[in-house]
Amino acid sequence: QKDNMKQVIFEFIGPGRALCLMEVMTDNPKRILNYLNKNAAKIGIPEIAKSGQIAEYFDQRDYACIEKSNTNEEKGTKLAIEINAEEVIQAIDDDDDEREVWKFLGPRTFYGQMKANLTQGGYTVTSDGSEFIPKAKVTVPLIERDKLLLKQIINMFEDFEQVEGVHTNENEKAQLIFIDNSETCQININLIQPLNSKFSGRPAQVHVLSLTQNDKCG
């Protein structure tokens, strides 16, 4: 049955309205979708669906990693050009949380090419694959409660053998910036605690609006 396995993408909306994509390897998409939805219902996820609108808010890119100790930033930048990568960043290896790496990113049209070029250059590739990166304008900040819930949900799904990964548009670096009496202030979004709604008794939703320098709010 391994010959019949194929990758399918499912999507769902997580805590704090975070957009989520799930990569799954399966020989029966309908069966695995039903199985995932049964588990999702237990933790309050309304529905997992086939990839559609949410996928449009992500870019899929290939990556290949080498140990950070193998080269410095200047050489890493030159190496990125040599192997046709679009970008190189410092990161933590996907297969080892304690290993720092240089992560080379490129478009899907270069599938496997970056890894091959690095190997030919004498470098050991510690991990490689593809990932979904949220487009900058659709990232969402989460309060601490929603962030913890989302992490638990991702861990649960990734424990399933057929799930290869879960990707979200969570923005961990987001801050709320406002101007009060001509003074610029910043608030860490994770410090905002929502009040209970007087209508339902449940926590109210926190919405962060993108404002320009000329926008005013009261």
C-alpha positions as CSV (number, residue, x, y, z in Angstrom):
1,Q,0.0,0.0,0.0
2,K,3.0,2.3,0.3
3,D,2.9,2.8,-3.5
4,N,-0.6,4.3,-3.1
5,M,0.4,6.8,-0.5
6,K,0.2,10.4,-1.4
7,Q,0.4,13.8,0.3
8,V,-2.8,15.6,0.9
9,I,-3.3,19.0,2.6
10,F,-6.1,19.6,5.1
11,E,-7.0,22.9,6.8
12,F,-8.7,24.2,9.9
13,I,-9.1,27.3,12.1
14,G,-7.5,27.1,15.5
15,P,-7.6,29.1,18.7
16,G,-7.6,32.9,18.2
17,R,-8.7,32.4,14.6
18,A,-5.2,31.1,13.7
19,L,-5.1,29.6,10.2
20,C,-3.8,26.1,10.1
21,L,-2.6,23.7,7.4
22,M,-1.9,20.0,8.0
23,E,0.3,17.8,5.8
24,V,-0.8,14.1,5.7
25,M,0.5,11.1,3.9
26,T,-2.3,8.6,3.2
27,D,-3.7,6.1,0.7
28,N,-7.3,6.9,1.7
29,P,-7.9,10.7,2.2
30,K,-11.6,10.3,3.0
31,R,-10.9,7.8,5.8
32,I,-8.1,9.8,7.4
33,L,-10.2,13.0,7.2
34,N,-13.0,11.4,9.1
35,Y,-10.6,10.1,11.7
36,L,-9.0,13.5,12.2
37,N,-12.4,15.2,12.5
38,K,-13.5,12.7,15.2
39,N,-10.4,13.7,17.2
40,A,-10.8,17.4,16.4
41,A,-14.3,17.4,17.7
42,K,-13.0,16.2,21.1
43,I,-10.9,19.3,21.5
44,G,-13.3,21.9,20.1
45,I,-12.0,22.2,16.5
46,P,-15.2,22.8,14.4
47,E,-14.1,21.1,11.3
48,I,-11.0,19.9,9.4
49,A,-11.6,20.3,5.6
50,K,-9.8,19.7,2.4
51,S,-7.3,22.4,1.4
52,G,-9.0,25.4,-0.1
53,Q,-9.1,29.0,0.9
54,I,-6.7,28.9,3.8
55,A,-3.9,27.5,1.6
56,E,-4.0,30.7,-0.4
57,Y,-2.6,32.6,2.6
58,F,0.6,30.5,2.7
59,D,3.7,30.1,0.4
60,Q,5.2,26.6,0.2
61,R,9.0,26.5,0.1
62,D,11.7,23.9,0.1
63,Y,14.4,23.9,2.7
64,A,17.7,22.2,3.5
65,C,19.8,22.6,6.7
66,I,23.4,22.2,7.6
67,E,25.0,22.6,11.0
68,K,25.7,26.2,12.0
69,S,29.2,25.4,13.1
70,N,30.1,24.3,9.5
71,T,30.2,27.9,8.2
72,N,29.8,31.5,9.2
73,E,27.1,34.1,8.0
74,E,29.2,35.5,5.2
75,K,30.1,32.1,3.7
76,G,26.5,31.0,4.3
77,T,25.2,33.9,2.2
78,K,27.6,33.1,-0.6
79,L,26.7,29.4,-0.3
80,A,23.0,30.3,-0.7
81,I,23.7,31.9,-4.0
82,E,25.8,29.0,-5.2
83,I,23.0,26.4,-4.5
84,N,20.2,28.6,-5.9
85,A,18.6,29.3,-2.6
86,E,16.4,32.4,-2.2
87,E,17.3,33.0,1.5
88,V,19.4,31.6,4.3
89,I,18.4,32.0,8.0
90,Q,19.6,30.8,11.4
91,A,17.2,28.3,12.9
92,I,16.8,25.3,15.1
93,D,16.9,21.9,13.3
94,D,13.5,20.2,12.8
95,D,15.0,16.8,13.8
96,D,17.0,18.0,16.8
97,D,15.8,20.8,19.1
98,E,19.3,21.4,20.4
99,R,21.1,21.8,17.1
100,E,21.6,25.2,15.5
101,V,21.6,25.2,11.7
102,W,21.8,27.4,8.7
103,K,18.4,26.9,6.9
104,F,18.4,27.5,3.1
105,L,15.0,28.3,1.6
106,G,13.9,28.1,-2.0
107,P,10.9,27.7,-4.2
108,R,9.1,24.4,-4.8
109,T,10.5,24.3,-8.4
110,F,13.9,23.6,-6.8
111,Y,12.6,20.4,-5.1
112,G,15.7,18.4,-3.8
113,Q,18.1,20.6,-5.7
114,M,19.4,22.5,-2.7
115,K,20.1,19.3,-0.8
116,A,21.9,17.8,-3.8
117,N,24.0,20.9,-4.3
118,L,25.0,21.0,-0.6
119,T,25.9,17.3,-0.6
120,Q,28.0,17.8,-3.7
121,G,29.8,20.7,-1.9
122,G,30.8,18.4,0.9
123,Y,28.2,19.5,3.5
124,T,26.1,17.1,5.5
125,V,22.4,18.0,5.3
126,T,20.9,17.5,8.8
127,S,17.2,17.9,7.6
128,D,15.3,18.9,4.5
129,G,11.8,19.0,3.2
130,S,9.1,21.6,2.5
131,E,7.1,23.9,4.7
132,F,4.3,26.4,4.5
133,I,5.2,29.9,5.4
134,P,2.4,32.4,6.1
135,K,2.3,35.5,3.9
136,A,3.3,38.6,5.9
137,K,0.0,40.4,5.7
138,V,-2.0,37.5,7.2
139,T,0.0,36.6,10.3
140,V,-1.9,36.7,13.6
141,P,-0.8,37.4,17.1
142,L,-2.1,35.1,19.8
143,I,-2.7,35.7,23.5
144,E,-0.9,33.3,25.8
145,R,-3.9,31.1,26.4
146,D,-4.6,30.6,22.7
147,K,-0.9,30.0,22.0
148,L,-0.8,27.2,24.6
149,L,-4.0,25.6,23.2
150,L,-2.7,25.8,19.6
151,K,0.6,24.2,20.7
152,Q,-1.3,21.3,22.3
153,I,-3.5,20.8,19.2
154,I,-0.4,20.7,16.9
155,N,1.4,18.2,19.2
156,M,-1.7,16.0,19.3
157,F,-2.1,15.9,15.5
158,E,1.7,15.5,14.9
159,D,1.6,12.4,17.1
160,F,-0.5,10.7,14.5
161,E,1.8,8.6,12.3
162,Q,0.3,9.9,9.0
163,V,0.6,13.6,9.9
164,E,3.8,15.0,8.6
165,G,3.4,18.5,10.0
166,V,1.0,21.3,11.0
167,H,1.7,24.9,9.9
168,T,0.0,28.1,11.2
169,N,0.1,31.8,10.6
170,E,0.8,32.6,14.3
171,N,3.1,35.6,14.7
172,E,5.1,35.3,17.9
173,K,6.7,38.7,17.5
174,A,3.6,40.8,17.1
175,Q,3.1,43.7,19.3
176,L,0.3,46.2,19.7
177,I,1.7,49.7,19.0
178,F,-0.3,52.9,19.7
179,I,0.3,56.6,20.2
180,D,-0.9,58.4,23.3
181,N,-0.4,62.1,23.6
182,S,2.3,62.0,20.9
183,E,4.2,59.2,22.7
184,T,4.7,55.8,21.0
185,C,3.9,52.9,23.3
186,Q,4.2,49.1,22.8
187,I,2.3,46.3,24.5
188,N,3.2,42.7,24.2
189,I,0.0,41.1,22.8
190,N,0.5,38.1,25.1
191,L,0.0,40.3,28.2
192,I,-3.5,41.2,27.1
193,Q,-6.1,39.2,29.0
194,P,-9.6,39.2,27.5
195,L,-12.5,40.1,29.8
196,N,-15.6,37.9,30.0
197,S,-18.5,39.0,27.7
198,K,-21.4,40.4,29.7
199,F,-23.7,38.7,27.3
200,S,-22.4,35.1,27.3
201,G,-20.0,35.0,30.3
202,R,-17.3,33.6,27.9
203,P,-14.0,35.4,27.2
204,A,-14.5,38.1,24.6
205,Q,-12.4,38.0,21.4
206,V,-9.3,40.2,21.1
207,H,-8.9,41.8,17.7
208,V,-5.7,43.6,16.6
209,L,-6.1,46.1,13.8
210,S,-3.3,47.2,11.4
211,L,-3.1,50.9,11.7
212,T,-0.9,53.4,9.8
213,Q,0.9,56.3,11.4
214,N,-2.0,58.6,10.4
215,D,-4.8,56.5,11.8
216,K,-6.5,57.5,15.0
217,C,-8.3,55.3,17.5
218,G,-10.1,56.0,20.7
